[in-house]
Amino acid sequence: MKTVEKVKEGANFTATSIGSLNDLGEFKYLHPAGIEVPGKVFVGDALQCTGTEASFQVMPVGQGVAFLHTHKENEELYVVLKGSGEYQVDGTIFPIAEGSLVRVSPQGKRSWRNTGTEPMVMMVVQSKQGSLKNLGIVDGARVDEEVKW
């Protein structure tokens, strides 16, 4: 079974690697209900995240999530990195493909499936709904130092 590799760490950062997206199938996530989910890996703990969770998943051709789910507090942002399929939220079904982004509130009943001809790879980012303030560059502050390459 493949694991997340720690690349570098410092006082203010953690860098990891999951390797090639083509090798995602080598990961196995053990769900708390005892179900093994092949091709899924969570990276929040390895990155020492305190405000977000992130995961990657590969969905083989013709397969999908056979149930709907919601969350208690966290909204999710699904980013399709490769492949295509269909996404369902609250009974609405729509196509997704490489470059698609879908945000779902905690209460949204969601599921997805691969209807394409190649494995579908997605990244999912979770964060507490309503927790972000000063989005984008508004939250940034320029530092008066030179970049050292």
Buried (B, 14 or more C-beta within 10 A) or exposed (E): EEEBEEEEEEEEEBEBEBBEBEEBBBBEBEEEEEEEBBBBBBBBEBBEBEEBBBBBBBBBEEBBBEEEEEBEEBBBBBBBBBBBBBBBBEEEEEEBEBEBEBEBBBEBEBBBBBBBEEBBBBBBBBBBBEEEEEEEEEEEEEEEEEEEE
